[in-house]
């Protein structure tokens, strides 16, 4: 599967829904993570998943609220990092 923003976002959304969130929580890739109950420990879990799944390390300079507030934002950051290797 090609690593498009959409595919990255779908993969991350599936991970968050099945691993992070309580069952029945309404969630979309554009949902604000904090407002859906995702805490800082869960964000670290998502980052570790990204690193394993996509083989990219997110540098500390990219670990800012703007890049971590939704799955779409994380997917966009990951896509950019993958395409600047």
N, CA, C and O of each residue as an XYZ file, in Angstrom:
340
protein
N       0.846     -1.182      0.000
C       0.000      0.000      0.000
C       0.890      1.244      0.000
O       1.859      1.331      0.755
N       0.553      2.179     -0.837
C       1.295      3.429     -0.950
C       1.028      4.309      0.269
O      -0.090      4.339      0.783
N       2.038      5.012      0.723
C       1.907      5.883      1.886
C       1.413      7.269      1.485
O       2.171      8.239      1.512
N       0.140      7.355      1.115
C      -0.477      8.652      0.867
C      -0.969      9.200      2.203
O      -1.075      8.459      3.180
N      -1.266     10.486      2.246
C      -1.815     11.062      3.481
C      -3.076     10.326      3.906
O      -3.293     10.071      5.090
N      -3.905      9.989      2.922
C      -5.166      9.319      3.215
C      -4.932      7.929      3.797
O      -5.592      7.546      4.763
N      -4.000      7.170      3.221
C      -3.713      5.828      3.733
C      -3.095      5.875      5.122
O      -3.422      5.055      5.980
N      -2.208      6.829      5.344
C      -1.607      6.996      6.667
C      -2.699      7.339      7.677
O      -2.739      6.778      8.772
N      -3.572      8.253      7.307
C      -4.662      8.670      8.178
C      -5.594      7.502      8.497
O      -6.005      7.336      9.646
N      -5.932      6.690      7.491
C      -6.799      5.533      7.712
C      -6.153      4.534      8.661
O      -6.812      4.011      9.559
N      -4.867      4.269      8.465
C      -4.145      3.342      9.329
C      -4.128      3.849     10.766
O      -4.381      3.089     11.701
N      -3.830      5.138     10.941
C      -3.792      5.717     12.284
C      -5.171      5.751     12.930
O      -5.301      5.497     14.127
N      -6.195      6.062     12.154
C      -7.560      6.080     12.685
C      -7.947      4.700     13.195
O      -8.519      4.574     14.277
N      -7.639      3.673     12.424
C      -7.923      2.300     12.852
C      -7.188      1.953     14.134
O      -7.761      1.339     15.034
N      -5.919      2.342     14.224
C      -5.129      2.077     15.429
C      -5.734      2.769     16.646
O      -5.898      2.154     17.699
N      -6.065      4.050     16.498
C      -6.627      4.805     17.617
C      -7.962      4.208     18.052
O      -8.216      4.067     19.248
N      -8.815      3.855     17.094
C     -10.124      3.295     17.426
C     -10.013      1.956     18.156
O     -10.765      1.697     19.096
N      -9.087      1.114     17.732
C      -9.007     -0.228     18.308
C      -8.086     -0.329     19.521
O      -8.238     -1.244     20.331
N      -7.145      0.584     19.657
C      -6.140      0.451     20.705
C      -6.230      1.521     21.789
O      -5.946      1.252     22.956
N      -6.620      2.718     21.410
C      -6.549      3.851     22.338
C      -7.903      4.196     22.966
O      -8.007      4.348     24.183
N      -8.920      4.315     22.140
C     -10.209      4.820     22.615
C     -11.090      3.729     23.221
O     -10.984      2.551     22.880
N     -11.960      4.161     24.128
C     -12.959      3.253     24.678
C     -13.954      2.905     23.574
O     -14.214      3.703     22.674
N     -14.495      1.711     23.666
C     -15.454      1.268     22.662
C     -16.666      2.202     22.650
O     -17.169      2.600     23.701
N     -17.120      2.541     21.458
C     -18.300      3.376     21.309
C     -18.017      4.870     21.206
O     -18.937      5.650     20.959
N     -16.771      5.283     21.388
C     -16.433      6.705     21.250
C     -16.493      7.071     19.772
O     -15.876      6.414     18.934
N     -17.238      8.121     19.464
C     -17.338      8.584     18.085
C     -16.013      9.253     17.719
O     -15.542     10.152     18.415
N     -15.422      8.794     16.613
C     -14.094      9.288     16.257
C     -13.916      9.280     14.761
O     -14.266      8.315     14.081
N     -13.360     10.381     14.251
C     -12.988     10.500     12.847
C     -11.556     11.015     12.800
O     -11.029     11.493     13.804
N     -10.940     10.918     11.653
C      -9.543     11.342     11.534
C      -9.351     12.820     11.835
O      -8.254     13.238     12.206
N     -10.397     13.613     11.681
C     -10.291     15.053     11.958
C     -10.656     15.406     13.401
O     -10.559     16.568     13.795
N     -11.074     14.415     14.189
C     -11.462     14.670     15.580
C     -10.275     15.160     16.396
O      -9.152     14.683     16.229
N     -10.535     16.114     17.279
C      -9.501     16.601     18.184
C      -9.198     15.487     19.184
O     -10.091     15.034     19.900
N      -7.956     15.052     19.230
C      -7.582     13.918     20.080
C      -7.867     14.186     21.554
O      -8.406     13.316     22.238
N      -7.524     15.353     22.051
C      -7.737     15.669     23.463
C      -9.222     15.634     23.821
O      -9.593     15.186     24.906
N     -10.058     16.102     22.917
C     -11.497     16.143     23.187
C     -12.147     14.759     23.143
O     -13.271     14.587     23.615
N     -11.451     13.779     22.582
C     -11.990     12.415     22.553
C     -11.414     11.562     23.676
O     -11.678     10.361     23.751
N     -10.621     12.191     24.554
C     -10.098     11.478     25.708
C      -8.695     10.921     25.544
O      -8.234     10.152     26.388
N      -8.013     11.293     24.480
C      -6.646     10.817     24.264
C      -5.707     11.667     25.127
O      -5.652     12.888     24.980
N      -4.970     11.005     26.029
C      -4.050     11.728     26.905
C      -2.623     11.674     26.362
O      -2.371     11.082     25.312
N      -1.703     12.291     27.081
C      -0.316     12.389     26.596
C       0.345     11.017     26.469
O       1.161     10.808     25.572
N       0.008     10.092     27.345
C       0.576      8.741     27.241
C       0.100      8.053     25.961
O       0.859      7.340     25.304
N      -1.146      8.275     25.628
C      -1.697      7.692     24.397
C      -1.066      8.311     23.160
O      -0.864      7.627     22.156
N      -0.752      9.600     23.225
C      -0.075     10.261     22.107
C       1.293      9.618     21.897
O       1.704      9.396     20.758
N       1.998      9.317     22.981
C       3.287      8.636     22.871
C       3.102      7.270     22.230
O       3.910      6.860     21.396
N       2.053      6.568     22.608
C       1.754      5.264     22.009
C       1.500      5.397     20.504
O       1.952      4.561     19.721
N       0.787      6.432     20.104
C       0.528      6.681     18.684
C       1.843      6.968     17.952
O       2.074      6.457     16.856
N       2.695      7.783     18.561
C       3.986      8.112     17.946
C       4.843      6.854     17.774
O       5.469      6.667     16.731
N       4.871      6.005     18.784
C       5.632      4.757     18.688
C       5.064      3.856     17.590
O       5.818      3.203     16.869
N       3.740      3.820     17.464
C       3.096      3.057     16.394
C       3.525      3.592     15.035
O       3.853      2.818     14.136
N       3.523      4.909     14.885
C       3.938      5.544     13.626
C       5.356      5.130     13.274
O       5.644      4.768     12.133
N       6.235      5.188     14.257
C       7.633      4.854     14.002
C       7.801      3.403     13.569
O       8.590      3.107     12.672
N       7.061      2.498     14.206
C       7.138      1.076     13.826
C       6.452      0.824     12.488
O       6.996      0.117     11.640
N       5.290      1.380     12.294
C       4.478      1.106     11.114
C       5.055      1.704      9.835
O       5.028      1.073      8.779
N       5.576      2.927      9.939
C       6.002      3.648      8.746
C       7.519      3.817      8.643
O       8.021      4.345      7.651
N       8.243      3.371      9.663
C       9.702      3.437      9.614
C      10.250      4.849      9.586
O      11.285      5.109      8.972
N       9.567      5.747     10.241
C       9.996      7.144     10.278
C      10.045      7.598     11.737
O       9.161      7.274     12.530
N      11.072      8.337     12.071
C      11.190      8.908     13.412
C      10.699     10.341     13.359
O      11.118     11.125     12.508
N       9.811     10.672     14.274
C       9.318     12.045     14.348
C      10.258     12.817     15.260
O      10.314     12.552     16.461
N      11.002     13.776     14.697
C      11.957     14.530     15.519
C      11.239     15.391     16.557
O      10.083     15.775     16.375
N      11.943     15.685     17.642
C      11.376     16.508     18.713
C      10.822     17.829     18.199
O       9.825     18.327     18.721
N      11.452     18.395     17.191
C      11.003     19.683     16.656
C       9.620     19.604     16.022
O       8.956     20.625     15.839
N       9.181     18.379     15.683
C       7.864     18.188     15.081
C       6.800     17.792     16.112
O       5.618     17.692     15.783
N       7.222     17.572     17.350
C       6.287     17.167     18.403
C       5.654     18.398     19.044
O       5.898     18.720     20.206
N       4.838     19.068     18.247
C       4.150     20.275     18.687
C       2.645     20.055     18.557
O       2.194     19.199     17.797
N       1.887     20.831     19.301
C       0.430     20.666     19.333
C      -0.185     20.677     17.933
O      -1.088     19.892     17.640
N       0.296     21.549     17.091
C      -0.237     21.668     15.728
C      -0.147     20.345     14.957
O      -1.028     20.035     14.155
N       0.910     19.568     15.196
C       1.102     18.294     14.500
C       0.451     17.118     15.215
O       0.387     16.021     14.660
N      -0.032     17.326     16.433
C      -0.527     16.207     17.233
C      -1.978     16.348     17.676
O      -2.448     15.557     18.494
N      -2.695     17.338     17.155
C      -4.049     17.559     17.652
C      -5.111     16.660     17.020
O      -6.224     16.565     17.537
N      -4.782     16.005     15.917
C      -5.727     15.075     15.280
C      -4.941     14.038     14.486
O      -3.753     14.211     14.211
N      -5.621     12.971     14.127
C      -4.989     11.954     13.291
C      -4.595     12.556     11.947
O      -3.525     12.247     11.422
N      -5.433     13.397     11.394
C      -5.097     14.037     10.110
C      -3.812     14.863     10.217
O      -2.989     14.858      9.302
N      -3.643     15.574     11.340
C      -2.433     16.374     11.537
C      -1.202     15.479     11.653
O      -0.153     15.788     11.087
N      -1.327     14.375     12.381
C      -0.214     13.439     12.509
C       0.110     12.830     11.152
O       1.278     12.718     10.780
N      -0.925     12.435     10.411
C      -0.728     11.837      9.085
C      -0.015     12.813      8.149
O       0.862     12.411      7.385
N      -0.382     14.071      8.205
C       0.256     15.081      7.365
C       1.731     15.226      7.729
O       2.582     15.329      6.846
N       2.032     15.234      9.014
C       3.420     15.325      9.473
C       4.217     14.110      9.027
O       5.339     14.247      8.537
N       3.645     12.919      9.192
C       4.322     11.682      8.791
C       4.555     11.660      7.280
O       5.633     11.292      6.814
N       3.539     12.054      6.527
C       3.666     12.092      5.064
C       4.808     13.015      4.645
O       5.606     12.670      3.774
N       4.879     14.184      5.267
C       5.946     15.134      4.958
C       7.310     14.533      5.287
O       8.245     14.643      4.493
N       7.428     13.902      6.444
C       8.704     13.297      6.839
C       9.103     12.161      5.898
O      10.277     12.019      5.556
N       8.139     11.362      5.485
C       8.433     10.256      4.568
C       8.922     10.754      3.215
O       9.713     10.087      2.548
N       8.451     11.913      2.820
C       8.797     12.439      1.500
C       9.966     13.409      1.526
O      10.269     14.039      0.512
N      10.629     13.539      2.673
C      11.829     14.367      2.752
C      13.052     13.541      3.116
O      14.112     14.084      3.425
N      12.893     12.219      3.077
C      14.010     11.318      3.382
C      15.074     11.421      2.335
O      16.094     10.737      2.422
